[in-house]
Amino acid sequence: MNILLSIILMASPEGGKGNGLMTLLPLLLIIVVFYFFMIRPQMKKNKDIRKFRENIKKGDRIVTIGGIHGKIVEVNETTFTIEVEGQNRLKIEKSAVAMNSVQIDENKS
């Protein structure tokens, strides 16, 4: 905080007797821009992903973050059991689910 104060004092033409608000205005604008263009959209995306993972149920078709396509056959508190091609079953963490495979089909169209 001391560094910020010294920068503000050095920037004012009268050695600290200038308007401090005008000196801080560009910094505040940068913070607002970062919030609305970077932080807020990322928070919204994380919220949507978390909501999607909580609403997955048995029978849904999903894609993992590793690219494995499968169908949910069992839902536990922190894991899913998915069935992949060849009737193989894999146990994966809920955090490993990337998206619904229906979303992928819609994106291809």
DOTI-542790 format. One record per residue (C-alpha): residue number from 1; x negated, z, y. Coordinates in Angstrom, 3 decimals, decimal comma, always signed. Each point is the difference from the previous one (the first is absolute). Example, Ala and Ser with C-alpha at 12.3 -4.5 7.8 and 13.67 -1.06 7.14 Angstrom:
% residues 2
R:n:X:Z:Y
R:1:-12,300:+7,800:-4,500
R:2:-1,370:-0,660:+3,440
***
This chain:
% residues 109
R:n:X:Z:Y
R:1:+0,000:+0,000:+0,000
R:2:-2,948:+0,716:+2,290
R:3:-1,245:-3,569:-0,439
R:4:+3,381:-1,412:+1,002
R:5:+0,064:+2,191:+3,119
R:6:-3,485:-1,089:+1,036
R:7:+0,939:-3,669:-0,476
R:8:+3,061:+0,480:+2,188
R:9:-2,023:+1,741:+2,705
R:10:-2,683:-2,696:-0,057
R:11:+2,620:-2,736:+0,284
R:12:+1,619:+1,368:+3,131
R:13:-1,580:-1,259:+3,228
R:14:-0,073:+3,390:+1,743
R:15:-1,539:+2,042:-2,822
R:16:+3,197:+1,433:-1,399
R:17:+2,189:+0,039:+3,099
R:18:+1,831:-3,224:-0,930
R:19:+3,291:-0,374:-1,769
R:20:-0,542:+1,054:-3,623
R:21:+3,207:-1,637:-1,166
R:22:-1,177:-3,451:+1,043
R:23:-3,195:+0,564:-1,942
R:24:+1,846:+1,064:-3,146
R:25:+2,643:-2,733:+0,200
R:26:-2,010:-2,699:-1,865
R:27:-0,849:+2,476:-2,763
R:28:+3,644:+1,019:-0,346
R:29:+1,086:-3,644:-0,127
R:30:-2,508:-0,715:-2,777
R:31:+1,310:+2,968:-2,003
R:32:+3,612:-1,184:+0,419
R:33:-0,899:-3,544:-1,075
R:34:-1,846:+1,286:-3,081
R:35:+2,965:+2,160:-0,931
R:36:+2,627:-2,746:+0,269
R:37:-2,060:-2,838:-1,499
R:38:-2,037:+1,780:-2,674
R:39:+1,029:+3,550:-0,856
R:40:+3,810:-0,236:+0,144
R:41:+0,318:-3,161:-2,171
R:42:-2,332:+1,508:-2,615
R:43:+2,052:+3,206:-0,094
R:44:+3,202:-2,042:-0,430
R:45:-1,562:-2,043:-2,809
R:46:-1,144:+3,160:-1,811
R:47:+3,485:+1,501:+0,350
R:48:+1,612:-3,142:-1,457
R:49:-2,431:-0,039:-2,941
R:50:+0,595:+3,697:-0,707
R:51:+3,789:-0,533:+0,130
R:52:-0,284:-3,021:-2,330
R:53:-2,057:+1,971:-2,541
R:54:+2,495:+2,882:+0,043
R:55:+2,945:-2,353:-0,643
R:56:-1,471:-1,822:-3,010
R:57:+2,130:+0,457:-3,086
R:58:-0,065:-0,979:-3,659
R:59:+0,353:-3,767:-0,493
R:60:-1,562:-1,033:+3,330
R:61:-2,679:-2,695:-0,110
R:62:-3,129:+0,950:+1,939
R:63:-3,524:-1,147:+0,818
R:64:-2,855:+2,488:+0,122
R:65:-2,746:-0,041:+2,612
R:66:-2,226:-1,414:-2,730
R:67:+2,331:-2,975:-0,449
R:68:+1,604:+1,040:-3,287
R:69:+3,623:-1,112:-0,325
R:70:+2,288:+2,193:-2,047
R:71:+3,385:+1,566:-0,528
R:72:+0,614:+3,731:+0,437
R:73:+1,025:+1,604:-3,302
R:74:-0,513:+3,666:+0,859
R:75:-0,156:+1,941:+3,269
R:76:-1,785:+3,349:+0,259
R:77:-0,744:+2,189:+3,003
R:78:-3,356:-1,608:+0,905
R:79:-0,304:-2,854:-2,515
R:80:+1,818:-3,035:-1,343
R:81:-0,185:-1,581:-3,404
R:82:+0,197:-3,765:+0,305
R:83:+0,435:-2,667:-2,613
R:84:-2,159:-3,075:+0,409
R:85:-0,171:-3,294:-1,871
R:86:-0,376:+0,402:-3,763
R:87:+2,132:+3,176:-0,035
R:88:-3,033:+2,088:+1,044
R:89:+0,641:+3,174:+1,972
R:90:-2,166:+1,352:+2,787
R:91:+0,222:+3,341:+1,749
R:92:-0,751:-0,338:+3,724
R:93:+0,101:+2,254:+3,047
R:94:+2,817:-0,475:+2,483
R:95:-2,589:-0,661:+2,702
R:96:-1,188:-3,072:-1,960
R:97:+3,273:-1,882:+0,553
R:98:-0,385:-2,641:+2,691
R:99:+3,356:-1,753:+0,151
R:100:+3,086:-1,144:-1,792
R:101:-0,504:-3,271:-1,899
R:102:+3,274:-1,276:+1,506
R:103:-1,732:+0,162:+3,398
R:104:-2,777:-2,222:-1,352
R:105:+2,506:-2,584:-1,261
R:106:+1,706:-0,038:+3,412
R:107:-3,350:-0,506:+1,770
R:108:-0,823:-3,025:-2,177
R:109:+3,263:-1,751:+0,945
***
